[in-house]
């Protein structure tokens, strides 16, 4: 029983299974016996390939019930390529989102900064002569904090 390696493609795994199947095939001078041994080895090759495939490609190939090793390899490679394309598309979507964020950051660099209005607490000015108080509550402009706006005025 062979198992597909983590970084092994379905095609590489099939090649390894073929090599293992060739090792166990009996050699005979009788053509009928040779054909029987070859058919038996093909069945065992397909069974071990189906049992050893891992992940979504393995599941999909087992669902498809292929009758030959070539058909099983074709299905497994197709499913693997579809998964790879899906991951690539997700990467592109994430990249597009990152580009949108980068554009938003570039747009915020051109904004104008003006001091924020701060309300004056009337309790702070109790007992302070009128001429030393701010003219009206809410009109005092301290140097900090700043409010960021996108308006140019």
N, C-alpha and C positions, 0 to 999 in steps of 0.2 A: 504494500500500500504506500503510494507516494503522496506527498502533500505539496501543494504549491507554496513556494517561498514568498516572503513578504514583498520583495522587490522583483519577483519573477513575473514576467508577462505570461498570458495564457499560451502564446506561441512557444515561448521558451520551455514552459512546463510540458507542453505536448511533445516537444523534441526530447526532453528528458524521459518522458514516459515511453516513447518509441524506443529509445536506447535500452531501457529496462526490459521492454517486451522482446526485443531482439535477443537479449541475453538468455531468456528462458525458453525461446523457441527451439524445439528439437529439430535436428537435421536428419533427414531420411532420404534413402535412395528411391523409395517408392513414391511416385508422383501423387497417388491418392492420399497416402499418409501425410505427405508434405502439405497438400492443400488443406487437409483437416487440421493439421497443426497451425497453419497460417491463419485459418478462419478462427480457430480457438484463440490465438494470440491477438487477433483484431478485436474480438469480443472483450477479452481481458483488458486490452489497451483502452478501449472506450469506457469500460466500467471503472477502471482505476483513474482515468482522466476525469470522469464525472464526479467520482467520490473525492478526488483530491483538489478540485478547484475551490477556491475560497471567495468569499465576498459576494457581491451582487452578480458578477458574471457567472459564478458557479451556480447560484440559485436559478438564474434565468436559463442557463443551459440545461439544468436538470428539469425545469418546467417544460422545456421545449422537446424533451425526449428525442434527441437526434439518433439516427440510425447508423451514422458513420463518424469516425473521428474527425474528418474534414469538416463536416457540418457542425460538429460541436466546437471546433476551433473557430470557425467563421462566426458563430453566434457569440462566443466568449469575447473575441476581439471586437466585434461590433458593440457589445454592451460596454466593454472597457473604454472604447473610444467615445461612446455617448456620455459616460461618466466624466471622462476627462474634459469633454466639451462643456458639460454643465458646470464643472468647477471653474473653467476658464471664463464662462459667461458670468458667473457670480463674482469672479475677480474683476471683470470689466465693470460690472455694476458698482462694486465697491470703489473702484478707481474713479468712476464718474461721480460718485458721491464725494469722494475726496477732492476732486477737481472743483466741484460746486463750493465746498467749504473753503478751498484756497481762493477762489474767486471772491467769495464773501469777505475773506480777510483782506484781500487787496482793495476791495471797495471801501472797507472801514478805514483804511489808511488815508483816504482823501477827505475825511469828515472834518468839520470845524469844531473846536472845543471852546465853550464859553462857560463862565462860572455859573453854578447853580444858585437859584434863589433859595434863601434860607429864612425861615420864619424866626422872628425875634421873640424870645420869651419875655413877656411883659413883667414877670416876677423878678427878672434880673435887674430891671431898671427902677424898682421901687426905691424911693429915697434919692434918686439921681436927679439933679436939676434938669428941667425940660430942655434947655439948649444943648445939653450933653447927650440927650437920647437921640436915637435915629429918628428921622423925620416922620416916618409912619411905620407901623409894625409890618413886617414882611418885605420891606424894601432894602434892608441892609444886605450888602453883597460882600461876604467874606472872600478871602483869597482861595480858600479850599472848602469843600470838595468841588470838583468840576463835574459837569454833566456833559455827556457826549451826545451831540445831535448830528443829524445829517443835513440840517438846513444851513445855507450859506449866509444867512442874515443875522 
